[in-house]
Amino acid sequence: MSRKVLWTVGIALGVMLVAPTAAFAQDASLNDTISSLNTLWVVIAGVLVMFMQAGFALLEIGFSRMKNAGAGVAKILVNYSIASIAYWAVGFALAFGGAGAIAGTHGFFLNVSGDPAQAASQIPLLGVVNISPAALLFFQFVFCAVSLAIIWGTTLERIKFAAYVIYAIIFSALIYPIISHWIFGGGWLQANLGMQDFAGSTVVHLIGATGALAALLLLGARRGKYGPDGRPRAIPGHSMPLVGLGILILWLGWFGFNPGSTLAALGNRFAEVALVTNLAAAAGVIAAIGTMYWMRKTIDIGMAGNGAIAGLVAITAPSGYVEFWAAPIIGALAGVVVVVGVLTIERYLDDPVGALSAHGLAGIVGTLCCGIFTSPRLAELNGVGDAGLWYSGSFHQLGVQALGILVAFATVFIVSYAVFWAIKHTIGLRVTPEEEDAGLDISEHGMYGYPEQFIPQPEYPGAASGPLPVGQPAIGAAAAMTADAEARS
């Protein structure tokens, strides 16, 4: 055999040996790029959801009276911080650390292997989505923080700050993670029954509203909310512009909430989910305004905001399961339900922000709508459950959705009621009447959200210097001092 032939054979063998290695390196590089892009999108979506905390803060502050405006800031910051640590340490593992029927068992403190295959065995969702474990934890955590924020809207202006701390630990470490595992993390409702909840109409919003209901039943109404005849009295919030800004921030954050739940940037599916989300929110506003005008002949600002929230909450579960045409229908249904719900619930329970309706009732509407409008195409794409009644003619998926709602509600309500009952009978759940009259800003935090409104100015005739006594009603005292100053001038 000639030397030329030997060289040819040698080169050919070398190419055969090197080519698979180069192809493998190219595939590995492509896989890393895909993972990086998906991780970037999930982190950006998580930041948008985190920014919803600002929306909740402005919404609740706007619906509060001025003497309680500052308390909302401390509540949001402390609850978010507590949930951050508790979910990282315990909650994420219970929610996503394994395919057990009840709870996960791996990933406490995000102790996950650096090897992708082994990490997927510890956190099964990582075997489906190509993202960083840290990104998955962060994204799922901000969902937990949103659900926790929902709870406190019903308790404005009268709950002790210590109650926030105790319940926040239990909720973010145990209550939310276990329910989310059942429906999001491969637990029995999702894996065994096929319950559909793309981004959390039940997992996030109904759970939050259920905890709020448990707290409210033990807490009671604000002083003066109901007259001697039992009829509700209006206690207006101090700033509807803040409410409006809060609503728009929440609306913006929802484009991380729902589209981010695709957990992938490739394929552009998140854009479809974003459009579905926006259509439902818009329909919620229009339907709520129309319903309120029909019932009360007024275009209520607060109800317009609640319509937007209700539409967004309702589309959260079906956002990845329904076609574009169904989104305005779902949003409009929620817009009608939220108005009727707020006006009905107010007769019996003091819910200052309408959370029981906007997050609870609308969450139920959205979850049930999966059982009606889920398309066969998207049910197959997600790999969870079946097509809805509209397409299949079967009530099966609707029944699964209803069962999931009942199970989640009952579990969260029983546990939450027990926790709040224990708080009430130990350290106390509610501030004293004197502290409530003075406002939580000064009685719980030692400073006013709007100090110029309440602290007397010595340069004006008849005004004393220094803060008002805790037991003295802040607004009444300020008005009295103003009247006294006018009488002396």
N, C-alpha and C positions, 0 to 999 in steps of 0.2 A: 504494500500500500504506500503510495507516494506521500511525501511530506505535506503536499498541498491538500490532499484528501484528509489527512490527520488533523490539520489545522481547521478544516471546514467542520469536521465532526466535533472537534473540541469547542469551537465557537457555538455550534448549535446546542450542545449540551449545556454550555454556560448560560445561553439565553433561556433555555428551558428551566434552569434552576433559579435564575434571577427574576424572571418574569412574574412568577406567582408572588414572590416577595415584594416586588414593586407594586403589583396590583393590591396586595394586602395592605401595604403602607398607604396607597391611595385611598382604599376603602376606609382605613382607620382615620385618615385625615378628614375624609368626607363625613364620617360619623361624628368626629369631634366638632366639625363645623355645624352640623345639624343640631347637636346637643347644645352648643354655645348659643345658636340663634333661638332655640326653644327656651333655653334658660333665661336669656335676655328678655324675651317677651313675657315670661311668667313673672319675673321680678318686676318689670314695668307695670304689669297688671296688678301685682301685689301692692305696689306703691300707690296706684290709683285707689285700690280698696282701702289702704291705710288712710288716705286722705279723706275718706268718708267720715272718719272720726271728727274732722273739722266741721263737716256738714251736720253731724249729730249735735255737736256742741252749739253751733249757731241756731239750729232748729229749736233745741231745748231752752237755750237762753232767751231766744225771741219769744217763746211761749210762756216764759216765766215773768213774774213781776220784777220790778227793778231791784227790790231788796233781796232777790235770790239769783241775780244774774251772774255774780262771780262764782257761785258754788258749782255751776256747770263746768267751769274750766278745771277745777281741782278733780272733780269726779272723772272726767274724760281722761286726764293725764294719768291718774293713779290706777284706774281700771285697766287702761291699755298696758301700763307697765307691769302690773301684776299678772295679767294674762300672758304677756310676752314670756315671762320666766316660767310660769306654770305649764304653759303649752309646750315649750321647749323641753322641759324636764320630764313631763309625764304625758300630757295630752296627745302629742303627735304619735307616740308609740301606741297608745290605746286606740287611736283612730285609724292608723295606717300600718302598724307594725305586725302584719301577718294576716292570714285569711281565716282566722277563727270566726265562729258564728257571732260571738258576743263582743270580743275586744281583741286588740292586737297585743303582742307580747315582746316585740323587738323595737329598738330604736330609741330607748330612753336617753335623754340628753343628746339626741342625734348620734348615738354611738352606732354608726353604720359602716360597714366595710368599704374600703376604697375600691375594691374589685367590683365592677359593674354587675357581674353575674351573681356574686354573693350578696351584693346590696339588694338586688332584685328578689332574692330569696327571703331577705329580711323585711323589705318594704315592697310587696308585690306590685304596687302601682308603678314603681320604677322600671319594672319589666315591660310595661305597656307604653310609658312615655319616656322620651329621651331627654331628661333634664337632670340637673344637679339635685341631690337630696336636700341641700340647704335651701334651694329655690322652692322645692315642693313644701318643705316645712314652713317657710315664710309665707307662701301664698295661702296655705291652709290655715295658718295662724290668724291672718288678718280677717278671715271669715269668722273665726271664733270671736275675735274682738268686736266685730260688727254685731254678732248675735248678743253679746254681753251688753253692748251699748243700747240695744233696743229695750232691754229690760227696765232701765231706769227712767224712761220717759213717763211712765205711769206714776212714778213716785216723787215727782218734782215737788219741792217746797216744803217737805215735811218729814223726810226720812233721815235717820242718823247716818253720818258719814261712815262710821264703823261697820254698818251693815254692808256697804259697798265692798269693803275689803274682804270680809269673811265669805260672802257669796261669790265674789269674783274668783277666789282661789278654788272653791269647790266646782264652780261652773266650768272654768277653763281647764281644770285638771281632770275632771270626771264626767260631768253631765254632758257637756257639748261633745267631747271626744267619743264617748260611747255611742251616742245617737248618730253621730256622723259616720262612725264605723259601720253601723247597721245599714246605712243608706249610701254613703260615699265610698267606704273603705273595704268593700267586699264582705260585709256582714250579712246576716240572714235575710234581712228585708230586700237587699239588692241581689245577692247571689242566689238565694233559694226561691224568692218570690218574683224577682224582677221589678222591684219598685223603681220608678223613674223620677229623678230629681237632679236635673243637670247642674244647677248651681246653688240650690238651697232654699226654695220656697218653704219647704218643711224644715230642712236641717238647720238653716240659719234663722229664718224669719218666724216661722211658727214656734220654734223652740224658744226664741227670745220673747215672743208675745206670751207664751205659756208661763215662763218664769215671771213675767211682769204681772200676769193675772194672779198668780199665787201670792206675790208680794202685796198687791193691791187689796186683796181680800182680807189680809191681816193688818194692813196699814190703815185703811179707812180714807175718807175724803178729806180734803183741805178744809180748814175752819171757814165757815161761811159759804161753802159751796151749795148746800141745800138749805132752803128756807124752812120755817116751821111747818109749812104744808107739804114738805118733802120734795118740792119742785126744785130742779137745778137752777142755780144762778150763774150767770156768766162771770168768769174771772179772766178778763182779757190779758193776753201777754203784752209785754211792754214794747215789742218792736217787730212788726211784720216785715220790714225790710231785712232784718236778720234772718227771719224764717225763710223768706224768699231766697236769700243767698245760700242758706243751708240746703234748701231743696235742690238748687242748681248744682251745688257741690256734690250732693248725693247722686244726682242724675249723672254727672260726669264720672263719679267713682264706679257707677254700675257698668261702665264700659271696660273696667278691669274685672269686675265681678263676674259677669256672664261670658264675654268673649275670652277672658283669661282662663275660664274653666275648660277650654279646649286643650290647655296645657301644651300647645304647639303653635309655632308661627308658620310653619310650612303647610301648604295646602290651602291657605287663605280662608279656612272655614270660620275663623274668628270674625271675619268681616261680615259674614252672613248673620252670625249671632248678634253682632253689634246692631245691625239694621233691624232685626227682629225686636231687640230690646228697645230701641228708640221708638219704633212704631207703637208698641204697647204703652209706653209711658205717655206719648202724645194723646193716644186714645183715652187713657185714664184721666188726664186733665180735662179734656172736652166733656167726657161723660159725667165727671163729678160736678163740673160747673153747671151742666144742663140739668142734672138731677137736683142740685141744690136750688137752682132757680125755679124749677117746677114745684118743689116742695115749699120753699120759703120766699120766693120772688126776690132773691138777692144773689148777687154774684160774690160769694164768700171767698175771701182771699185764702184763709186757712184751708178750706175745702179744696180749692184748686191745688194747693200744695199736697194735701193728702191724696188727691186723685193721681198726681204724678207718682208719689211713693207707692200707692196701691197698684198702679199699672206696672211699675218696675218690679215690685215684689211678686206679683202674679205671673209675670213672664219669666221669672228666674228659674223655676223648675222646667218649664217647657221650652226654654230658649234654644236648646240644642236638639229639640225633638219635633218642632213644628215648622211648617212652611211659612213664608212671609204673610200670606193672606190671613192666617189664623191669629197673628199677633195683635192687630187692632181689636179683634173680637174679644180676646182674652183681656186686654187692657181696659176696654169699655165695660166689660162685666165687673172687673175689679173697681172701676170708678163709680159705678152705681152702688155696689155693695158697701164701699167704704163710707159713703154719705149716709146711707140708711143705718149702717152699723154704728157710726159715731153718734148720730142723733138718738138711737135706741139705747146704746150702752150708757150714755150720759144720764139717763133717767135713774140709773141704779148705781153706777160706779164713776168715780172721779178720775178720768184719764186725760190729763191736760193736753197731751199731744196727739191723742187718737191712735196710739200704738196698737191697742188691742184690735182695732179695725184695720188699720193700714198695713200692719205686719201679720196679725193673726188671721183675720177673716180673708184678707187678700192672699195670704200664703196658702190657705185651704183651697181657695178658688184656683190658684195656679197649679197646685199639685193635682187637683181633680181634672184640670184641663188637659194634663198629659194623657189621662185615660180616655179623653174624648178626641183630641186633635193630633196626637202623635202620628206622624206619617210612617208608613212601612219602610221607606228609604232610610229615614233617620233612626228608627228603632234598630234596624239591621246595622247601620254604621256605628252606633254606640254599643251595640251588643248587649243591651239591657231591655228586657220586657218585650212587649208586642205592640202592634199598631193600635191606635185608639178606636173608640166606638164609631166615629165618623167614617173611617175607612173599612174597618173589619166587621162592623155590625155586631160585635161581641162586647159584652159588659165585663169581660175578664180583667182587662188592664185597669178599668175604672174601679173595680172591686179591690184590686191590689193596692191602688193609690189610696182608697178610703181606709183600708186596713192599716196601711203605713201611717196615715194621719192619726188614727185613733191610738195606735201603739205609742207613737212619739209623744203625743199630747199627754196621755195618761202617765207615762213614765216620768216625763219632765215635771208635770204638775205635782205628782206625789212626792218626788224627791225635793223639789223646790219648796213646796209648802212645808215639808218637814224641817228644812233648813231655816226658813224664815220664822217658823213657829219657835224653833229653838233659840234663835236670835231674840225674838220678842220676849221670851220668858227668861232670858239671862241678862244680856246687856241692854235690852230694849231696842225696839225697831224704830220708834218715832220720837222726834224731839218734843219737848214740853210745849204747852200752849203759848207760854211767854216767849220761848225761843222761836216758835213759828210766827208769832205776831211781829217779832223784831226782824225776822228774815234770817235765812241760813247763812247769808254772807257774813253777818256780824256775829251770830251766835255760834256758828260752827267753825268759821275761818278767821274771825277777828278783824275783818276788813270788808269794805263795801265794794261791790263791782262798779258802782257809780258814786264815789264818795261825795262829790259836790252836791248831790241830791239830798244827802242825809246828814252830813256833818255840818252843824251850825257854823256860820262865819262870824267871828267876833267884830268885824268892822261894821256889821249892820246893827242898827239899834235894837236892843231887846234880845239879841241872840247870845246864847251862852257858848263858850268854847268847849271842845272835847267831844268825844263820841257819845251817842245816845246810850242810855242804860239798856241792857239786854232785854229786859222785860217790857220795854216800852215799844209800842207799835211804831215802826220807823216812818211809814207814810203819814200816819196820823200825827205824829209828833212834828214832822217837818211842816205839815199844813198848819198846825197850831202855832208854830213859831213864826211862820210867814204872816198869819193873821195878826199875831201880837205885834210884829214889827210894823205892819201897816197901821194898826191902831195907834201906835206911839208916834208915828211920823206926822 
